[in-house]
């Protein structure tokens, strides 16, 4: 799925520094940023306090606006804006988590992953999805309806209600579809 007109216009407004454009951008994508930050931390078994999540989300937003919206100027529209922002958010979050782990290691003398393993003996850090290509390969393993639901929920940050409306499926079936898709992607099905 490529760039939609609504997002194209939002990028244009931000790049032209129109009043209220950045606020509209944040309103549209802040939920996605928070979701990616939390998901990335979960995949690395890194516990985040709410203030840590806010701090990392603010680093993501700064990454988008720094150098006069350089990240938005680089966007070519070959994917959805949400997918592009997901990659930026994930990379920024990974870098932040790595820095925090180094600081914690220096302070305590214990590697962050070692401490997590001791705290949760049966859990292993889960591998993260580092590129959109990997996500695309995984999504191709799913039937089209499940693929669409996963894409809208995880990559575009849509709510169950928005997904229900767009795909014309009952809102109460979306959670079950996502659960089945996660099982398939993990190879449990």
Order of alpha helices (4+ residues) and beta strands (2+ residues): alpha-alpha-alpha-alpha-alpha-alpha-alpha-alpha-alpha
